[in-house]
Amino acid sequence: MSIVEPSRRTFLSWLSKSGLVLAAAGTTVVGRTAEADQQDVLVFTNATLIDGTGTGPQPGTTIVVAGKRIIAVGRHGIAPPAGVRVVDLRGKYVLPGLWDMHTHTMDLEQLLLPLYIANGVTSVREMWGTAYVRQVHQRIASGQVLGPRMVVASNVVDGPHSMLVNLWGKVSPEQVRTKDEAKAAVRKAKRDGADFVKVYSHLDDDTLSAIADEARRLRLPIAGHVPDKLSVVRGSDLGMRTQEHLYALYVDVSSARDEIRTIIQNTPVDPNDPFGYFFAMRALERQAIKSYDPGRAAEVFAALARNRTALTPTLVVLKLFTFPPELVRKPELEKYVPKWVVEQRWALQSVPPDQQEANRAFYEASVRLVRDAAEAGVTMVAGTDGGFLAPYILAGFCLHDELELMVRIGFSPMQAIQSATRDAARTVGLGHVSGTVSPGKFADLLVVDGNPLADIRNTQRIHAVVANGRLIDRAERERMLAKVEEDAKRIPPPPTALRAAPCCGPSALRY
């Protein structure tokens, strides 16, 4: 409830005497409440806090939210005054709202946005900044619709013969052939309001270098695919903030690196079959990882760590590529998806038995690569390709799948949580306002019924979500999910061209 004049003074008096850690000057509730009589205040009490910093569980914690910010955290010695909304979280665990660092809200935001929020994914990094995505971002930021905070990429910047041309209806990337074209694409990204420049697979050294130079001048980060013809160290040295899907890394940690790099440099792109080139590169990576060289890998990891280049391994996508469909599909979630998505975009073919063994070996080699990189100090951030783009990688739900996979392959639950909280926020330059439960930060929280440090699957036992200061309790969350289910039944399929574009068979696309 809003605090009227008398109770506001009482509340401020309680806050000053409570023993809670307050926000720093400039973000403190005193100034903010003095300016806004109608500002909502929530006091969460008796929570066990897992704040994202790496500190262990903190029982008996109070968290005070005013409007869109956390203004106080800690233990209070006296009860909050009457007139303030108090939410008792005894027996519950509070985490920072989660980040998904690789998403594609390319359509159907009326389904995707509530699925993010209902799953405690309160922030996302959108990896293809189309006009549609920018419009969705603006509606969320203006409060017209409820959705996650968005860090939005530029339009994808790729080289000639990109496989993304008209992939999503009439949406196509910026294709650059020269340094001047590359710099112009960065300037366009700046004019469009992009938060970073998304780079892609067909760039060469000249064009990526030009992008990096212009992006540095305009103070725009760059992130995305390491171009196939470049090494991950070269991409990192040029300033890539994150590198997605482990692309190129497989080759660079191989004892056969030089031979495979020669093959890549000499492999042309068929303008009539750009997908053929894409999958040829992925086949070379599968061969490369068979000759994994720990010494060479250590040199690569040291460079990534030195440059503070993070990896987004997208383990859920790796699982999609390598596991039999029956181990990927989640029929219980299909109620949140239009039937035509399941039938046309999510029609996975079975994997022949002889391929399953090779797939399993590639998966195990890939997760060893991720573990080794993390142990060497390379930052990992949780991302999923979430949306409807890839089969069964459904917005919101898939982030929890990613965390579970991280723990299964050897990360601690705390490391997995930090990959989607503190480390994610830091990677996009928002660590000062997001990623941990601290005074002065955005009021984005996930409240769960069990301790995720004991079992990471407890992040899925959601009791409530706080998104931008708005409390979504269990009942409202259930209403949100029920509405998504009903809306999914009524949404007709798009035009045939758009419907067929993101074909997802056993060679499903990764963005």
C-alpha positions as CSV (number, residue, x, y, z in Angstrom):
1,M,0.0,0.0,0.0
2,S,1.1,3.6,-0.5
3,I,2.4,5.5,2.6
4,V,0.4,8.6,3.5
5,E,2.1,11.5,5.3
6,P,1.8,10.4,8.9
7,S,2.7,6.8,8.3
8,R,5.6,7.8,6.1
9,R,7.3,9.6,8.9
10,T,6.7,6.6,11.2
11,F,8.1,4.3,8.5
12,L,11.2,6.4,8.0
13,S,11.7,6.5,11.8
14,W,11.4,2.7,12.0
15,L,13.8,2.3,9.1
16,S,16.4,4.5,10.6
17,K,16.2,2.5,13.9
18,S,15.7,-0.9,12.4
19,G,19.3,-1.9,12.1
20,L,18.9,-2.7,8.4
21,V,21.5,-1.9,5.8
22,L,20.2,1.0,3.8
23,A,20.8,2.1,0.3
24,A,23.6,4.6,-0.3
25,A,23.0,8.3,-0.4
26,G,21.2,9.3,-3.5
27,T,19.2,6.1,-3.7
28,T,18.0,6.0,-0.1
29,V,14.3,5.6,0.7
30,V,14.4,8.9,2.6
31,G,14.9,11.0,-0.5
32,R,12.8,8.8,-2.7
33,T,9.8,8.6,-0.4
34,A,9.9,12.3,0.3
35,E,9.5,12.8,-3.5
36,A,6.7,10.3,-4.1
37,D,3.8,10.0,-1.7
38,Q,2.2,7.2,-3.6
39,Q,5.3,5.0,-3.8
40,D,4.5,1.4,-2.8
41,V,6.5,-0.2,0.0
42,L,6.9,-3.9,0.6
43,V,8.6,-5.4,3.6
44,F,9.6,-9.0,3.2
45,T,10.4,-10.6,6.6
46,N,11.8,-13.9,7.9
47,A,13.3,-14.9,4.5
48,T,16.4,-17.0,4.0
49,L,18.4,-14.9,1.6
50,I,20.8,-16.2,-1.1
51,D,21.9,-12.8,-2.3
52,G,24.0,-13.8,-5.3
53,T,27.3,-12.5,-3.9
54,G,28.5,-16.0,-3.0
55,T,27.6,-15.6,0.7
56,G,25.8,-18.6,2.1
57,P,22.2,-18.6,3.1
58,Q,21.2,-15.8,5.5
59,P,18.1,-16.8,7.5
60,G,15.9,-14.3,9.2
61,T,16.5,-11.6,6.6
62,T,14.3,-8.6,6.0
63,I,14.2,-7.0,2.5
64,V,12.5,-3.6,2.1
65,V,11.3,-2.6,-1.4
66,A,10.2,0.9,-2.2
67,G,8.8,1.3,-5.7
68,K,11.3,-0.2,-8.2
69,R,14.3,-0.5,-5.8
70,I,15.5,-2.5,-2.9
71,I,16.2,0.1,-0.2
72,A,17.2,-2.0,2.8
73,V,18.4,-5.6,3.6
74,G,19.3,-7.3,6.8
75,R,17.9,-8.2,10.2
76,H,15.6,-5.8,11.9
77,G,15.2,-5.5,15.7
78,I,11.8,-3.9,15.8
79,A,8.6,-4.7,14.0
80,P,7.6,-2.6,11.0
81,P,4.9,0.0,11.7
82,A,1.2,-0.4,10.9
83,G,0.2,0.6,7.4
84,V,3.2,-1.0,5.7
85,R,2.5,-4.1,3.7
86,V,4.5,-7.0,5.3
87,V,5.0,-10.3,3.5
88,D,6.2,-13.1,5.8
89,L,8.5,-15.4,3.9
90,R,9.2,-17.8,6.7
91,G,10.5,-21.1,5.2
92,K,11.1,-19.5,1.9
93,Y,14.4,-18.7,0.0
94,V,14.9,-15.4,-1.8
95,L,17.3,-15.0,-4.7
96,P,18.0,-12.2,-7.1
97,G,15.7,-12.2,-10.2
98,L,17.3,-14.4,-12.8
99,W,18.9,-13.3,-16.1
100,D,18.7,-15.3,-19.4
101,M,21.7,-14.0,-21.4
102,H,20.7,-15.4,-24.8
103,T,17.0,-15.0,-25.8
104,H,14.9,-14.4,-28.9
105,T,11.5,-12.8,-28.3
106,M,10.9,-12.8,-32.1
107,D,7.1,-13.0,-31.9
108,L,4.2,-13.9,-29.6
109,E,5.3,-11.7,-26.8
110,Q,1.8,-12.1,-25.2
111,L,3.0,-15.7,-24.4
112,L,6.7,-15.2,-23.9
113,L,6.8,-12.2,-21.6
114,P,4.6,-13.7,-18.9
115,L,6.5,-17.0,-19.2
116,Y,9.7,-15.2,-18.4
117,I,8.2,-13.4,-15.4
118,A,6.3,-16.4,-14.1
119,N,9.7,-18.3,-14.0
120,G,11.5,-15.5,-12.1
121,V,13.5,-14.5,-15.2
122,T,13.3,-10.8,-14.7
123,S,16.0,-9.7,-17.1
124,V,17.0,-11.0,-20.6
125,R,19.6,-10.2,-23.2
126,E,17.9,-10.2,-26.6
127,M,20.4,-11.4,-29.2
128,W,18.7,-10.2,-32.4
129,G,17.6,-6.6,-32.1
130,T,14.9,-6.5,-34.8
131,A,12.4,-3.6,-35.0
132,Y,9.8,-5.9,-33.3
133,V,12.1,-6.6,-30.4
134,R,12.9,-2.9,-29.9
135,Q,9.1,-2.2,-29.8
136,V,8.6,-4.9,-27.2
137,H,11.4,-3.5,-25.2
138,Q,9.9,0.0,-25.3
139,R,6.5,-1.2,-24.2
140,I,8.0,-3.0,-21.2
141,A,10.2,0.0,-20.3
142,S,7.2,2.3,-20.4
143,G,5.1,0.1,-18.2
144,Q,2.6,-0.7,-21.0
145,V,3.2,-4.5,-20.5
146,L,4.7,-6.6,-17.9
147,G,7.9,-8.3,-19.0
148,P,11.6,-8.7,-18.2
149,R,14.1,-6.0,-18.4
150,M,15.8,-6.2,-21.8
151,V,19.4,-5.6,-22.9
152,V,18.9,-5.5,-26.7
153,A,21.3,-6.3,-29.4
154,S,21.7,-4.5,-32.7
155,N,20.5,-6.2,-35.8
156,V,22.8,-9.1,-36.4
157,V,25.9,-8.0,-38.3
158,D,27.2,-10.7,-40.6
159,G,29.3,-11.2,-43.7
160,P,28.0,-11.9,-47.2
161,H,25.9,-14.9,-48.0
162,S,24.4,-15.0,-44.4
163,M,22.1,-17.9,-43.7
164,L,19.9,-15.4,-41.7
165,V,18.6,-13.6,-44.8
166,N,14.8,-13.7,-44.7
167,L,15.0,-16.4,-42.0
168,W,12.3,-14.8,-39.9
169,G,9.8,-13.5,-42.4
170,K,11.3,-10.4,-44.0
171,V,13.9,-9.9,-41.2
172,S,17.5,-10.0,-42.4
173,P,20.9,-9.2,-40.9
174,E,23.2,-6.3,-41.9
175,Q,25.6,-7.9,-44.4
176,V,28.9,-6.3,-44.6
177,R,31.7,-6.9,-47.1
178,T,34.1,-4.0,-46.4
179,K,35.5,-2.1,-43.4
180,D,33.4,0.9,-44.4
181,E,30.2,-1.1,-44.5
182,A,31.1,-2.7,-41.1
183,K,31.6,0.7,-39.5
184,A,28.4,1.9,-41.0
185,A,26.5,-1.1,-39.5
186,V,27.8,-0.1,-36.1
187,R,26.7,3.5,-36.5
188,K,23.3,2.3,-37.5
189,A,23.2,0.1,-34.4
190,K,23.9,3.2,-32.3
191,R,21.1,5.2,-34.0
192,D,18.7,2.3,-33.4
193,G,19.5,2.4,-29.7
194,A,21.1,-1.0,-29.5
195,D,22.8,-1.8,-26.2
196,F,25.5,-3.8,-28.0
197,V,26.5,-5.0,-31.4
198,K,25.7,-8.6,-32.3
199,V,28.3,-10.2,-34.6
200,Y,27.9,-13.4,-36.5
201,S,29.6,-16.3,-38.2
202,H,30.6,-15.0,-41.7
203,L,32.6,-11.9,-40.7
204,D,36.3,-11.9,-41.5
205,D,39.2,-10.3,-39.7
206,D,39.0,-7.0,-41.5
207,T,35.2,-6.5,-40.9
208,L,35.2,-7.7,-37.3
209,S,38.2,-5.4,-36.6
210,A,36.4,-2.5,-38.2
211,I,33.3,-3.3,-36.1
212,A,35.4,-3.4,-33.0
213,D,37.1,-0.1,-33.7
214,E,33.9,1.7,-34.4
215,A,32.0,0.1,-31.5
216,R,34.8,1.2,-29.2
217,R,34.6,4.7,-30.5
218,L,30.8,4.8,-29.9
219,R,31.1,2.9,-26.6
220,L,29.1,-0.1,-27.7
221,P,30.1,-3.6,-26.5
222,I,30.2,-6.4,-29.1
223,A,29.1,-10.0,-28.5
224,G,27.9,-13.0,-30.4
225,H,29.3,-15.7,-32.6
226,V,33.0,-15.9,-33.0
227,P,33.3,-15.8,-36.8
228,D,34.3,-19.1,-38.2
229,K,37.5,-17.8,-39.8
230,L,38.7,-16.3,-36.6
231,S,40.1,-17.7,-33.4
232,V,38.3,-17.1,-30.1
233,V,41.4,-15.4,-28.8
234,R,41.3,-13.0,-31.8
235,G,37.7,-12.3,-31.1
236,S,38.4,-11.8,-27.4
237,D,41.4,-9.5,-28.1
238,L,39.0,-7.4,-30.3
239,G,36.8,-6.9,-27.3
240,M,34.0,-9.4,-27.6
241,R,32.1,-9.2,-24.3
242,T,30.7,-12.7,-24.7
243,Q,31.1,-15.6,-27.1
244,E,28.1,-17.8,-27.7
245,H,27.6,-21.6,-28.1
246,L,31.4,-22.5,-27.8
247,Y,31.7,-21.8,-31.6
248,A,35.4,-21.7,-32.7
249,L,36.5,-22.8,-29.3
250,Y,36.4,-26.4,-30.3
251,V,39.0,-25.8,-33.0
252,D,41.3,-23.6,-31.0
253,V,41.8,-26.2,-28.2
254,S,42.6,-29.0,-30.7
255,S,46.1,-30.3,-31.4
256,A,44.9,-30.3,-35.0
257,R,44.0,-26.6,-34.8
258,D,46.3,-25.4,-37.6
259,E,45.2,-28.1,-40.1
260,I,41.5,-27.5,-39.4
261,R,41.9,-23.7,-39.6
262,T,43.5,-24.2,-43.0
263,I,40.4,-26.2,-44.1
264,I,38.1,-23.5,-42.8
265,Q,40.0,-20.7,-44.6
266,N,39.8,-22.6,-47.8
267,T,36.2,-23.5,-47.6
268,P,34.0,-21.1,-49.6
269,V,30.4,-20.3,-48.8
270,D,27.9,-21.5,-51.5
271,P,25.6,-18.5,-51.9
272,N,22.8,-20.9,-52.7
273,D,23.4,-23.0,-49.6
274,P,24.7,-20.9,-46.7
275,F,23.3,-23.5,-44.3
276,G,25.6,-26.1,-45.8
277,Y,28.6,-24.0,-44.8
278,F,27.2,-23.5,-41.3
279,F,26.8,-27.2,-40.7
280,A,30.1,-28.0,-42.3
281,M,31.8,-25.8,-39.7
282,R,29.9,-27.6,-36.9
283,A,31.1,-30.9,-38.3
284,L,34.7,-29.7,-38.3
285,E,34.2,-28.7,-34.6
286,R,33.0,-32.2,-33.8
287,Q,36.2,-33.6,-35.3
288,A,38.4,-31.0,-33.6
289,I,37.3,-31.8,-30.1
290,K,38.4,-35.4,-30.5
291,S,42.0,-34.1,-30.4
292,Y,41.5,-31.9,-27.3
293,D,44.9,-30.4,-26.1
294,P,44.8,-29.4,-22.5
295,G,47.9,-27.3,-22.8
296,R,46.6,-25.4,-25.8
297,A,43.3,-25.0,-24.0
298,A,44.9,-23.5,-21.0
299,E,46.5,-20.8,-23.2
300,V,43.1,-20.0,-24.7
301,F,41.3,-19.9,-21.4
302,A,44.0,-17.6,-19.9
303,A,43.4,-15.1,-22.8
304,L,39.7,-15.2,-22.3
305,A,40.0,-14.7,-18.6
306,R,42.6,-11.9,-19.1
307,N,40.3,-10.1,-21.5
308,R,37.2,-10.7,-19.3
309,T,35.4,-12.4,-22.2
310,A,32.6,-14.5,-20.9
311,L,31.2,-17.7,-22.5
312,T,27.5,-18.4,-22.9
313,P,27.6,-22.2,-23.4
314,T,23.9,-22.7,-23.9
315,L,23.9,-26.2,-22.6
316,V,20.2,-26.7,-23.3
317,V,20.9,-26.2,-27.0
318,L,23.9,-28.6,-26.8
319,K,21.5,-31.1,-25.3
320,L,19.0,-30.4,-28.1
321,F,21.7,-31.2,-30.6
322,T,23.0,-34.4,-29.0
323,F,20.2,-36.1,-27.0
324,P,17.4,-38.3,-28.5
325,P,14.2,-36.2,-28.9
326,E,12.4,-38.1,-26.1
327,L,15.0,-36.9,-23.6
328,V,14.6,-33.3,-24.8
329,R,10.8,-33.0,-25.2
330,K,8.7,-31.8,-22.2
331,P,5.1,-32.6,-23.1
332,E,3.9,-31.0,-19.9
333,L,4.9,-27.6,-21.2
334,E,3.3,-27.9,-24.6
335,K,0.1,-26.4,-23.2
336,Y,1.8,-23.0,-23.2
337,V,2.6,-23.2,-26.9
338,P,0.3,-22.9,-29.9
339,K,-0.3,-26.3,-31.5
340,W,1.2,-25.2,-34.8
341,V,4.5,-24.4,-33.0
342,V,4.7,-28.0,-31.7
343,E,3.7,-29.5,-35.1
344,Q,5.9,-27.3,-37.4
345,R,8.7,-25.7,-35.4
346,W,9.2,-28.4,-32.8
347,A,9.0,-31.5,-35.1
348,L,12.1,-33.3,-34.1
349,Q,13.2,-36.3,-36.0
350,S,14.6,-39.4,-34.2
351,V,18.3,-39.9,-34.0
352,P,19.7,-43.1,-35.6
353,P,21.3,-45.4,-33.1
354,D,24.7,-45.2,-34.6
355,Q,24.6,-41.4,-34.3
356,Q,23.6,-41.4,-30.7
357,E,26.9,-42.7,-29.5
358,A,28.8,-40.0,-31.5
359,N,26.4,-37.4,-30.1
360,R,27.0,-38.5,-26.5
361,A,30.7,-38.4,-27.0
362,F,30.5,-34.9,-28.4
363,Y,28.3,-33.8,-25.5
364,E,30.7,-35.2,-22.9
365,A,33.7,-33.5,-24.7
366,S,31.8,-30.2,-24.8
367,V,30.9,-30.2,-21.1
368,R,34.5,-31.0,-20.2
369,L,35.5,-28.0,-22.2
370,V,33.1,-25.8,-20.3
371,R,34.3,-27.2,-16.9
372,D,37.9,-26.7,-17.8
373,A,37.3,-23.1,-18.9
374,A,35.4,-22.3,-15.8
375,E,38.2,-23.8,-13.6
376,A,40.7,-21.7,-15.4
377,G,38.8,-18.5,-14.5
378,V,36.6,-17.9,-17.6
379,T,33.3,-16.4,-16.6
380,M,30.2,-18.5,-17.6
381,V,26.8,-16.8,-18.0
382,A,23.5,-18.7,-18.3
383,G,21.8,-18.3,-21.7
384,T,19.4,-20.6,-23.5
385,D,18.2,-19.3,-27.0
386,G,14.9,-19.0,-25.1
387,G,11.7,-18.2,-26.9
388,F,10.1,-20.5,-29.5
389,L,13.0,-20.6,-31.9
390,A,14.5,-23.9,-31.0
391,P,12.5,-27.0,-30.1
392,Y,11.4,-27.3,-26.5
393,I,13.6,-24.4,-25.4
394,L,10.7,-22.5,-24.0
395,A,11.0,-19.0,-22.5
396,G,11.6,-18.9,-18.8
397,F,11.4,-22.6,-18.1
398,C,14.5,-23.3,-20.1
399,L,16.7,-21.0,-17.9
400,H,16.0,-23.4,-15.0
401,D,16.9,-26.3,-17.3
402,E,20.2,-24.5,-18.0
403,L,21.0,-24.2,-14.3
404,E,20.2,-27.8,-13.7
405,L,22.5,-28.9,-16.5
406,M,25.3,-26.7,-15.2
407,V,25.1,-28.5,-11.9
408,R,24.9,-31.9,-13.5
409,I,28.1,-31.3,-15.4
410,G,30.0,-30.2,-12.3
411,F,29.2,-26.6,-11.3
412,S,28.2,-26.0,-7.7
413,P,24.6,-24.7,-7.3
414,M,26.0,-21.4,-6.2
415,Q,28.1,-21.1,-9.3
416,A,25.1,-21.9,-11.5
417,I,23.0,-19.3,-9.6
418,Q,25.7,-16.6,-10.0
419,S,25.9,-17.4,-13.8
420,A,22.3,-16.2,-14.0
421,T,22.5,-13.3,-11.4
422,R,25.7,-11.5,-10.4
423,D,27.9,-12.6,-13.2
424,A,25.3,-12.0,-15.9
425,A,24.6,-8.5,-14.6
426,R,28.3,-7.7,-14.5
427,T,28.8,-9.0,-18.0
428,V,26.3,-6.5,-19.5
429,G,27.6,-3.7,-17.3
430,L,24.7,-3.6,-14.9
431,G,26.3,-5.0,-11.8
432,H,25.7,-1.8,-10.0
433,V,21.9,-2.1,-10.3
434,S,21.2,-5.8,-10.8
435,G,22.4,-9.3,-10.0
436,T,22.5,-9.3,-6.2
437,V,20.0,-8.6,-3.5
438,S,21.5,-5.4,-2.2
439,P,20.3,-1.9,-1.2
440,G,19.9,0.4,-4.1
441,K,19.5,-2.3,-6.7
442,F,16.4,-3.1,-8.8
443,A,13.6,-4.8,-7.0
444,D,13.8,-8.0,-8.9
445,L,13.5,-11.1,-6.7
446,L,12.7,-14.8,-7.0
447,V,11.1,-16.5,-4.0
448,V,11.2,-20.3,-3.9
449,D,10.0,-23.0,-1.5
450,G,13.2,-25.0,-1.1
451,N,16.9,-24.4,-0.8
452,P,18.5,-24.3,-4.3
453,L,22.0,-24.7,-2.8
454,A,20.9,-28.1,-1.6
455,D,19.1,-29.0,-4.9
456,I,19.3,-26.6,-7.8
457,R,15.9,-27.9,-9.0
458,N,14.4,-25.9,-6.1
459,T,14.7,-22.8,-8.3
460,Q,11.7,-24.3,-10.1
461,R,9.6,-24.4,-6.9
462,I,8.4,-20.9,-7.3
463,H,6.5,-19.2,-4.5
464,A,6.5,-15.6,-5.8
465,V,8.3,-13.2,-8.0
466,V,9.1,-9.5,-7.6
467,A,9.5,-7.9,-11.0
468,N,10.5,-4.2,-11.1
469,G,8.9,-3.8,-7.6
470,R,5.7,-5.6,-8.4
471,L,4.9,-8.6,-6.2
472,I,3.5,-11.6,-8.1
473,D,2.3,-14.0,-5.5
474,R,1.5,-17.7,-6.1
475,A,-2.1,-17.0,-7.0
476,E,-1.3,-14.3,-9.5
477,R,1.5,-16.5,-11.0
478,E,-1.0,-19.3,-11.5
479,R,-3.4,-16.9,-13.2
480,M,-0.6,-15.7,-15.5
481,L,0.2,-19.3,-16.5
482,A,-3.5,-20.2,-17.0
483,K,-3.9,-17.2,-19.3
484,V,-0.9,-18.2,-21.4
485,E,-2.4,-21.6,-21.7
486,E,-5.7,-20.2,-22.9
487,D,-4.1,-17.7,-25.3
488,A,-1.9,-20.4,-26.8
489,K,-5.1,-22.2,-27.9
490,R,-6.4,-19.2,-29.8
491,I,-3.3,-17.8,-31.6
492,P,-3.4,-18.7,-35.3
493,P,-0.3,-19.6,-37.3
494,P,1.6,-16.9,-39.1
495,P,2.0,-16.7,-42.9
496,T,3.6,-19.8,-44.4
497,A,7.0,-18.2,-45.1
498,L,7.5,-17.1,-41.5
499,R,6.1,-20.4,-40.2
500,A,8.6,-22.4,-42.2
501,A,11.6,-20.3,-41.7
502,P,13.0,-21.6,-38.4
503,C,12.9,-25.2,-39.3
504,C,14.0,-27.3,-36.4
505,G,15.0,-30.9,-37.2
506,P,18.0,-32.7,-35.8
507,S,20.1,-29.9,-37.2
508,A,18.2,-27.1,-35.4
509,L,19.6,-23.7,-35.7
510,R,21.5,-22.0,-32.9
511,Y,21.6,-18.2,-32.6
